[in-house]
C-alpha cells in the first residue's frame, strides 16, 4: 500500500529541509512505521516566512476571479486523486476509508466554496455628511497567515485554513500534525500542481512548541488560526499577543445531547449513534454527554447499547470496518482512566469498556449508564468512543446541566416540540446547536465555539471575514 512522500513545502519547492531530523509516522491500526516526516530548522522556518511574504504580494495582486480559477483547478485535482488521498488519510489516522472519502468530499467542497466566495468580499459606499465627499469601506486581505492544526481530521482541519486564507487573498504557512502529515502534503501538492504561485502555500513540520514560537515571534504573519486543545490555544494566543496578530481559535468541546421524552427513540438513537462513533469519537463536535429524559431513559440506553455492541472494529482499510483505532497509545490510556473513574463513581458499563486485541490502538465502543456529574468523563473531554448517559427530569434541569461546563462548541437536542426547540436555541450556550440532527458543519455555514471552546469562525462568510481587514477611504474630488 503506497503512502504519500513526506516533504516540506517552502517557497514552491519540496524539500527535506536542513534540520537533519525526522520522526516516524505510525499506522495506528498496525503500529507499522509508514514514513519519516522531516522537521524544519529555524533557517527553514525563516525561509518559509519570507516565502509567505513574497507569495502574499503576488497572490493579493491577482483578481478574485484569477484566484478562484486556480482554487477550482486544485479542487479538480483533489477530486481526481481522492481515492489515493483517502487511503493515505486512513493509513495515518485510522478511520474507515469510507469516512476518509467523505472527508475528502468535504475538503473539495470547501476549496470550491472559498474560491467562489472570495469573489464576494464586498465593501460598501457610505453616504457622507460632508458635501462632495465619497466614503468607501474596502475589504482587503489581512496578510500572510500562520496555521496550526490537530491530527483528528487531517484533511478538514488543513483545508479550512488554506482555503479560507487563499480565498481572501492571503498566503499561508501551515504546520499540520506530525502524526498525520501525508494528507496535508497531498492537498498542498494539488494546490501547487494547479498553479498556485510559489510561497502562497507553505507546509512545515517540527517540534510543535518550537515551530509555533519561532513563527509567531515574526512580524510577518498577521493572522493565526488554530484547531486543537484549549491549553495549546491559550498558549498560542499569548504568543500571538506580542505582535498583535489576529486569532481564530477552534478549541475543544464536550457536547451535551438532550433527548426529550416526546421523541421517536429509535430515530434519535440512529441519528446520534452515527455521529458518536464517527472517527472513533475523536471529533471536537462529537455528541458526548447524553442526558435522556426519565420517561425514555432505559429504552434509549438499551437501544444505543445494542447498536454499539454490533460495531465492527478493525483496520480502516478493510471494507467491513465500521470504526477504526485511536490515534496513539496515550488515547487508550485516557479511555481506561475515564472508564475506571466512572465505575468508581457508580456508573455501570452496558457494553465495551476495554482495549481490543494486542496490535493497534483499538478500544471497544463503550456505553455507560447512570454516570454522575462528578465523574471525570462528564467534565473532561473524552475524545474517544465512550458514551456516558444520565437521566434528567425536566427542561430547566437539563439546560442547567448542559450549560454548566466552560466548553461551548457544539450541543444537540432531540424533541418533537417546536416551542421547546426555540427555547433551547436561545438558552444553550454554544457556537453550534443541532436540533433533531447532527449536521452542524458545512462549507457555507460558520463553525466555531464560545467561552473556552474558542472564538472566531471557519466556514461561511464569517470564515472569509477572518482573513480580511477593513479599510475606510474618504475622498473629495478636486
PyMOL commands that set and color helices and strands:
alter all, ss='L'
color gray80, all
select helices_A, chain A and resi 42-61+64-80+82-93+97-120+156-168+181-193+208-217+230-241+265-281+294-308+329-344+376-378+395-402+418-427+451-453+460-465
alter helices_A, ss='H'
color red, helices_A
select strands_A, chain A and resi 8-10+13-15+22-26+33-38+124-126+133-141+145-149+172-175+201-203+223-227+246-250+255-259+287-293+348-351+355-356+362-363+366-369+386-392+410-414+432-435+454-455+468-476
alter strands_A, ss='S'
color yellow, strands_A
deselect
rebuild
show_as cartoon
